[in-house]
Amino acid sequence: MPKTLKKNTIYQMDCLKGIKAMQKQSMLVDVIVTSPPYNIGKEYQTYNDVRPRDEYLEWMESVAQESQQIMTEEGSFFLNVGGKPSDHWIALDIAARFRKYFVMQNVIHWIKSIAIPQEDAGKYPNITGDISVGHYKPINSNRYLNSCHEYIFQFTKTGETPLDKLAIGVPYQDKSNIGRWKAAQQDIHDRGNTWFIPYETIQKSRPHPTVFPIKLPEMCLKLHGVQNINLVMDPFMGIGSTALACKKMGIPYIGFEIDPSYIDIAKKCLINSTQETLRC
């Protein structure tokens, strides 16, 4: 373990050891954004994703407990958790463990694929037909539906953390709302808690089995308020999506990852990426 942890670095280290090292240095973070292993049998190169349920939940609770001590009073912990059609409870079980240490301020639904018939979309000039966008992994089952969303839980210490909602706002479809509603003083409004963020489907472009799009942490950081962020931490850095989002936005970060091959990929992405080619 290094004597002093530095910003803008991804450490090959168990996240609990890393977080405790941050505690010793009195290193505080304003935002934690991460996607831990879901314990649903994904094929990581190093980590065992089929741990006994109780053991896994105890571990995630430890992550919550230790993280709470390094987060600022108005900080945010954005936790992306999915599951599988045969186990809907895993994300909610994790959230229940976090409840001991945090307030759940918002529940955001990451929509990966959506289909909207034109008749339900409404009569707008820019919507001329049925809409079907995004990707999902199809399943062969006559019992379960294809899973087209994941959760992003925003945990805070008090539930009173102010947000920069218009930083990820969207224009009004019905422009007559502008000025008619008291809050509608400009052509932008709160996006709400459903975020459509597609991901790439080509397997060779996803060397990590559960990598999230860079846009996901980017939107979390903007929502918290970039002006209020001095340091971001990702305890499960993977191949560096959170670090890449921070680099794009000029925000310092620190991360932990146990798999050296993922760290190598992340470092190469960070070195080779530019504002125009920010991807991994």
N, C-alpha and C positions, 0 to 999 in steps of 0.2 A: 504494500500500500504506500502511495506517495506521501511524503511528509505534509505537503500542502496541496490541496486541490485547487485547480486553476479553472477559470471560466473558458468557454469555447473549446472544451475538451470532452471527449468520450472515453471513459475509463473502462477497461476490462475488469469488472468487479461486480460481485453480487450487490444488488441495489440496497439491501439492508445495511451492508457494511459501508457502502458509499454514503448513504444518508446519515449514518452515525458519525462518519468522518466529517460530514458537513456540520453536524451538531457541535462537534468538538471545536471546529473553526468558527462557530457562530455565523455560519454562512446561511443567509435567509433567501428564500425564493418568493417571487410574487405570483408565479404561475407554474403549476405542474400540469403537463399534458402528456398523456401516455395511453398506450393500449397494451395491457398485460396479456400473457398467455391465458386462454379461456378455459383450459383444462378439458378440451373436447377432442383430444387425440390428433392435433395438428403435428405435422412432421418437421419439427425444429431439428437443427443439426446437433444441438447440445442439450437442450432442455427436454425433460420428460413431461409431456402434456397430458398424462393420464395418471396423475397422483390421486390417492384416495380423497374423496370429496372433503371430508372434515379437515384433513391435513392441508389441502389447497386453500380452503377458506380461512384457516388459522394464519396461513402465510400471508394472504391478501390483507387480513386484518392487521398484521404486523406492519405491512407497508403503509397502511392508513395511519396507524398509531405513530410511527416514526416520522412520516411525512408531515403530520400535523404540527410537529415541533419545529420544523424548519420553514414553515409557511408564514408569511406576514399576516397581520390581522385582517386585511382586506384582500388577501390572496384568493386565488381560484385553483381548484384541482379539477381539471377536465379529464374524466375517466371514460375512455371508449371501451365498451364491452359488448361483445356479441354472444353468440351461442350456436345452437343447431336446432333444427325443427323438432327433434325428439327431446330436447332439454331447454325449455324456455326459462327455467328458473335460475340458471347459473348467474346471469347478469343481475337479477334481482337479489339473489343470495349474497353476492358480493356487495351490492349497494347496502344491504341490511347490515353487513359488518362495518361498512364505512360510517353508518349512522351513529355509531358509538363515539365517533371523534369529529364528525362534521355535520353541517346542516346541508341537506340537498336543496340547493337554491333553484336549480332548473334541471329539467329532463329534456334533452334534445334528441330527436330522432334523425340519425344519419340515413337518409334515403338513398339507396344504391341503384334502385330501379323503380320506375313507376309508369303506369299506363292510365291515361285519362281519355275517355271518349269525348269527341268534340262537343256533343250535346251537353255534357257535364262541365266542360271547360268554360262555357259562357260564350256570349256573342261579342267577340273582340276581333277587330280587323286583322290582327296578326296571328290569329288562331284559325286556320282554315280546314283542319282535319283532326283525326284522332292523334293523340300524342302517346308515344311509347319510347322512353329513353332510359339509358343506363344498362347495367349488366348485373347478373347474379349467377350463382352456381346452381344449375338445375339439379333437382333430386328425383330419383326414381322411386316414387312412393304413391300409394293410393290413400294414405292417411294424412300426410303432412303437406303444407303449402311451401312453395319456394320461399326462402328467406330473403327479403329485399330491403331489410333495414337492420341497423344496430343502434344501441343506445350510446349517447354521450351524456354522462351525469356530470353536472357542475356542482361540486361540493365547495362550501365556504365555511369559515369558522362561525359566523353568526347569522348567515342568511341575508345580510344587509349590504353586501358588496355592490357598489354602483357599477353599472355596465355602460359601455359605449355602443348601444344597440344600433344606431344608425351607421356605424362603421362597417357593418355588414348588411345594411338596409337594401331594399329593392324599390324600384319605381312603382308607382301606382298603375295598375291596369286601367282603372277608371279615373281619368284625369279630373273629372268633375269633383272628386273628393278633395282636391287641393283647394284650400281656402274655405271649403264648406264645412269640413270638420275642424274643430278647434285646434287639434294637434297636428293637422295636415297643413303646415305652412310652406312646405317645399315638396318637390316630386320625389320623395323617398320615405319609406316607412319601415317599421320593425319587421324583420324577416320572419320572426316567430321561431317556434321550436322544431320545425321540420326543415332540414338542410339537405338538398339534393346535391350530392357530390359523387360523380362517377369515378370508377377506378379502371386502370388498364387491365385488360384480360389476357394479354400475351404472357405466357408463363415465364419466358426467359427475361421479361422485364420486371418480374416479381420474384427475385431470388429468395425472399423471405416469405413464408407461407401466409402471414397475416399482415403484411405491410399496409398502412393506411395512406391515402393520398396526401401529398404535402398541403393541399388546400384545407384539409381538416384541421391540423394544428394552426394553420395561418388564420382561419376564421375564429378559432377559439381565442387566439391572442388579440385579434382585432376587437372581439366582443368584450374581452376584459378591459381593453383600453391600452394601446401601445404606450401611451404617455405615462402609464402607471406601472410599467414593467422594467425592472432593473436586472432581473435574472429569471430564466426559465429552466426547469429541471424535468428531464424525462428519465424515470428509473428503469424503463425497458426500451432503450433507444433503438434496438433493431438495426436496420440499415440506414437510419438517420433522417427520417421524415421530419421530425420535430426540429432537429438541428438545421436542416435545409430551410425550413420555414423561418427560423430565427435569423439565419444568414440573410435571407431575402429582405427581412424587415429591419435588419440592423440591431437585433436584440441579443445580448449575451445569453449563452446557454451552458448547461452542464448535463452530462448524461452518463448512464451506466448500462453495460451490456456484458453478459458472460461469454458470448460466442465471439471468438477473435475473427472469424471469417466475416461476420456481419459488420464488425467494426472496420475491417479493411474496406469493405464495400462503401460504408458510410464515409470514411475518410477520402476515398477516391471521388465519390460524388461531390463532397464539399470542395475538394480541390478543383474539380473540373466544371462545376456548375457556375453559371452566370445568371444575371437577372432574366435573360431570355431563354436559357436552357436549364431551368431549375427542375431537375427530375433525378430519379434514381432507379 
